[in-house]
Amino acid sequence: MEAISAANQAPPPHTHRHPRTSRQKIKRRSFCKRILDAEILEDEKHIWLNCENNGQEAAWETAKSSWQKTTTRPWPTVSIGLIKGATALVFDNDYNRDSERLRILVLMTTWAIWKSRNKNAINNQNVSPNETKEVLKDLISSLIRNSWIETRFMVDKKKLTRQRQLRILWGDKRFADFDADPYPTVDFS
């Protein structure tokens, strides 16, 4: 009996879709949902920096104010280059863990914007600018709280080192209060 290789097998049957319907859906999704009549292309720059319907401006302001409470370095100009290059960003003489904090803030801000954008574009639910800002605040607060809780399972020097790193990273007493009971609190005011 001859073995049948994957190359000799028939391709799986495809579901037939009407080409016009599929193209209409793709075209409709490629433009900003809330301003469809204006036909503004929903590209990266529009989603992350220019859209007035996903709360991106309020989210970036929240990230900026969080940054300013934790460092003396100026907040960088937010651009597509910063967003795409955030994971590789490194500052010289980074004693206050500014590089790590900026990476976290940029990535969490884009995640909050993306969640809001999808709620609007895919789920057809309205999103207020304040809602995106609150999503970002929840993401940051959860990260800080969970990182601190994680230290409970560490021992001695490793625990103290990680707690010291978190205090430096999140500006203890300026942005996050690690002495609050039972978990750290974050001041976004």
Backbone torsions as a table, in degrees:
resi	resn	phi	psi	omega
1	MET	NA	135.0	-176.3
2	GLU	-86.7	131.9	178.0
3	ALA	-73.7	141.2	179.8
4	ILE	-98.9	121.5	178.0
5	SER	-88.5	164.5	179.4
6	ALA	-61.1	-30.7	-179.2
7	ALA	-69.7	-26.7	-178.4
8	ASN	-88.8	-9.0	-177.7
9	GLN	-80.7	150.5	177.6
10	ALA	-71.2	145.0	178.3
11	PRO	-66.3	152.9	179.8
12	PRO	-65.6	149.6	178.6
13	PRO	-65.4	143.3	179.8
14	HIS	-103.3	146.8	175.6
15	THR	-79.0	130.7	-179.2
16	HIS	-86.8	126.8	175.1
17	ARG	-117.8	147.9	177.6
18	HIS	-69.1	121.4	-175.0
19	PRO	-58.1	-35.4	-178.1
20	ARG	-66.4	-42.4	179.7
21	THR	-63.1	-44.9	-179.8
22	SER	-62.5	-43.6	179.3
23	ARG	-64.4	-37.7	179.3
24	GLN	-63.7	-41.8	179.2
25	LYS	-64.2	-44.0	179.8
26	ILE	-62.9	-45.1	-179.9
27	LYS	-62.6	-42.7	-178.3
28	ARG	-63.7	-36.9	-178.8
29	ARG	-79.6	-14.1	-178.6
30	SER	-86.2	-4.5	177.6
31	PHE	-115.0	151.2	-179.8
32	CYS	-57.1	126.6	-174.2
33	LYS	-61.3	-44.1	-173.0
34	ARG	-74.4	-21.1	-179.9
35	ILE	-126.5	49.2	-176.6
36	LEU	-59.0	-37.6	-178.0
37	ASP	-62.4	-31.8	-178.7
38	ALA	-79.5	-12.2	-179.3
39	GLU	52.3	55.4	174.3
40	ILE	-88.9	120.0	-177.5
41	LEU	-64.7	132.4	-179.4
42	GLU	-91.2	76.5	177.0
43	ASP	-96.8	-179.4	-178.2
44	GLU	-54.3	-48.6	-177.3
45	LYS	-60.5	-41.7	179.4
46	HIS	-63.9	-49.0	-176.9
47	ILE	-61.2	-52.2	-171.0
48	TRP	-83.0	-25.9	-170.5
49	LEU	-126.1	-24.2	-170.6
50	ASN	-119.4	-20.6	-173.3
51	CYS	-63.9	133.4	179.3
52	GLU	-93.6	1.3	-173.2
53	ASN	-112.3	-4.4	-176.9
54	ASN	-113.6	5.2	177.5
55	GLY	76.7	15.3	-176.2
56	GLN	-60.9	-37.9	-177.4
57	GLU	-64.0	-45.0	178.7
58	ALA	-65.9	-36.5	179.2
59	ALA	-66.4	-44.2	178.9
60	TRP	-65.3	-35.6	176.6
61	GLU	-63.9	-39.2	177.6
62	THR	-65.0	-43.0	177.9
63	ALA	-62.0	-42.3	-179.8
64	LYS	-63.3	-45.4	-178.7
65	SER	-67.9	-33.6	175.8
66	SER	-64.4	-42.4	178.1
67	TRP	-61.0	-46.3	-176.2
68	GLN	-66.0	-23.5	177.2
69	LYS	-80.8	-12.8	-172.9
70	THR	-115.8	-3.8	-177.8
71	THR	-156.7	163.5	173.7
72	THR	-97.0	-7.7	177.3
73	ARG	-67.4	143.8	178.1
74	PRO	-69.9	147.6	175.6
75	TRP	-67.0	130.0	-178.6
76	PRO	-72.7	158.6	173.8
77	THR	-68.6	125.2	-178.8
78	VAL	-77.6	126.0	-179.2
79	SER	-144.2	170.4	175.8
80	ILE	-61.4	-37.5	177.9
81	GLY	-60.7	-43.3	177.9
82	LEU	-63.8	-44.1	-178.5
83	ILE	-63.5	-48.7	-178.7
84	LYS	-68.4	-32.0	-176.5
85	GLY	-98.3	7.1	-174.7
86	ALA	-57.4	-38.6	-176.5
87	THR	-68.9	-19.1	-179.3
88	ALA	-101.9	0.5	-173.9
89	LEU	-69.7	130.9	178.6
90	VAL	-143.0	131.4	174.6
91	PHE	-96.5	147.9	171.8
92	ASP	-72.9	150.8	177.8
93	ASN	48.7	53.8	-173.9
94	ASP	-91.1	69.4	-177.0
95	TYR	-76.0	-21.3	-178.4
96	ASN	-101.6	13.1	176.7
97	ARG	61.8	33.6	-179.5
98	ASP	-62.0	-38.2	-179.8
99	SER	-60.3	-48.2	-179.9
100	GLU	-62.1	-44.4	-178.9
101	ARG	-64.0	-42.4	179.2
102	LEU	-64.8	-42.0	176.7
103	ARG	-57.7	-46.3	-179.4
104	ILE	-62.9	-47.5	-178.0
105	LEU	-63.1	-42.2	179.9
106	VAL	-66.0	-46.6	-177.9
107	LEU	-66.7	-40.7	179.0
108	MET	-69.2	-35.3	178.6
109	THR	-65.9	-45.1	178.4
110	THR	-64.4	-34.9	177.6
111	TRP	-65.5	-43.3	179.1
112	ALA	-63.7	-42.0	178.2
113	ILE	-64.1	-43.6	-179.6
114	TRP	-61.7	-42.9	178.7
115	LYS	-61.4	-42.6	179.8
116	SER	-68.4	-41.2	178.6
117	ARG	-60.2	-44.3	-179.5
118	ASN	-68.7	-35.8	176.9
119	LYS	-59.4	-39.6	-180.0
120	ASN	-78.2	-51.9	-171.9
121	ALA	-75.0	-36.3	-175.2
122	ILE	-98.7	-42.7	-176.3
123	ASN	-92.8	-2.2	-179.7
124	ASN	56.7	36.4	178.0
125	GLN	-109.6	136.9	178.6
126	ASN	-69.3	146.0	-179.9
127	VAL	-127.5	127.6	176.2
128	SER	-90.4	153.2	177.1
129	PRO	-56.8	-37.0	179.6
130	ASN	-63.6	-34.0	-179.3
131	GLU	-63.2	-43.6	178.7
132	THR	-63.6	-40.9	177.5
133	LYS	-61.3	-41.6	-180.0
134	GLU	-68.3	-36.7	175.4
135	VAL	-60.2	-44.5	179.0
136	LEU	-63.0	-45.1	179.0
137	LYS	-59.4	-41.7	178.5
138	ASP	-64.3	-41.0	178.8
139	LEU	-61.9	-47.3	-179.3
140	ILE	-65.3	-47.1	-179.9
141	SER	-59.8	-42.6	179.3
142	SER	-64.1	-41.6	178.7
143	LEU	-61.5	-46.7	-179.3
144	ILE	-63.3	-48.2	-179.5
145	ARG	-61.2	-48.5	-177.4
146	ASN	-67.5	-34.6	176.9
147	SER	-65.0	-38.8	178.9
148	TRP	-69.6	-43.2	178.5
149	ILE	-60.5	-37.9	179.2
150	GLU	-57.4	-31.1	-178.5
151	THR	-69.1	-18.1	177.9
152	ARG	-62.1	-24.2	-176.8
153	PHE	-96.5	5.7	177.8
154	MET	-99.0	162.6	-179.3
155	VAL	-117.5	148.7	171.7
156	ASP	37.0	-116.8	-172.6
157	LYS	-60.8	-40.3	180.0
158	LYS	-62.5	-41.2	179.0
159	LYS	-64.3	-48.6	-178.8
160	LEU	-64.4	-39.3	178.2
161	THR	-62.9	-47.1	-178.7
162	ARG	-66.2	-39.2	177.9
163	GLN	-64.1	-40.5	177.2
164	ARG	-63.4	-41.7	178.1
165	GLN	-61.3	-42.8	179.6
166	LEU	-65.6	-40.3	178.2
167	ARG	-62.0	-41.4	178.1
168	ILE	-68.3	-46.7	-176.7
169	LEU	-59.0	-42.2	-173.4
170	TRP	-108.9	23.7	171.7
171	GLY	55.8	65.6	-178.1
172	ASP	-51.1	129.0	179.5
173	LYS	77.2	-12.4	175.9
174	ARG	-100.0	-37.6	-178.8
175	PHE	-124.6	-49.9	178.3
176	ALA	-116.1	140.2	176.9
177	ASP	-109.4	105.1	-176.6
178	PHE	-82.6	-5.9	178.6
179	ASP	-95.1	-1.6	178.1
180	ALA	-66.1	149.6	-177.1
181	ASP	-110.8	133.1	2.0
182	PRO	-91.7	-12.4	-176.4
183	TYR	-127.8	160.7	176.2
184	PRO	-60.0	147.5	174.1
185	THR	-113.8	155.7	-178.1
186	VAL	-122.4	133.8	-179.5
187	ASP	-104.5	103.8	-179.6
188	PHE	-93.4	3.1	-176.4
189	SER	-67.6	NA	NA
